[in-house]
Amino acid sequence: MAALKVLIADDHEIVRKGLRAILEGQRDLEIVGEAEDGRQAVAMTKELNPQIVVLDLAMPSLNGLEATKQIMKARPQTKVLILTMQEADPLIRDVLDAGARGYILKTDAGRDLLTAVEALRRNKTFFTSKVAQMILEGFLKGDARPRDAQNPGDRLTARQREIVQLLAEGKSSKEVAVALGLSVKTAETHRANIMRKLDCHSVSEIVRYAIRNKIIEP
């Protein structure tokens, strides 16, 4: 059987090394690369075409949720396994909606990582027990977030959410333009549209919005 190609994406080197140590002990797994942020994870997925991407949610430049969406668009056959400290119910549903096939907590990685990777290899899903219980409870209760009741920020485009993260991380319009391959004028237009849609009047308000909506960590 051919080795399963796995890409690891986490902005903490010590976490990447720990994940690699767990996975490299398996003869039928090959670590094809390590990404330090979400944007790099997307680029490396396109280049290396791994079968599984182990992806952290809270990463700089492009968070795990948006990275999952871009990976699924570019390589729909790739299976994304979310590995995170966050266990908020709405966030879990957002990630699953984006196309992730598994969700485990970092505190459970030592116990569950190999089992999760094997499940995804067999075209199954895998969720840490606590997360699985939250998903079940959410299903039994029904989705408490009707689409027509979403706040304006929920209607941001994928590109606008990327820009919100970059602005919240302190990037200037010029730096946003360079990161996304846009003209400075286009980046400034996006920024103005975002601030109007979110009713934000300063970058500090964008930062608060990004923290409140789990786009960045405080």
ABEGO torsion letter per residue (X at the ends): XBBBBBBBBBABAAAAAAAAAAAAABAABBBAEBBABAAAAAAAAAAAGBABBBBBABBBGBBAAAAAAAAAAABAABBBBBBBABABAAAAAAAAAAGBABBBBAAAAAAAAAAAAAAAAAGBBBBBAAAAAAAAAAAAAEBABBAAABBAAAABBAAAAAAAAAAAAGBBAAAAAAAAGBBAAAAAAAAAAAAAAAGBABAAAAAAAAAAAGABBX
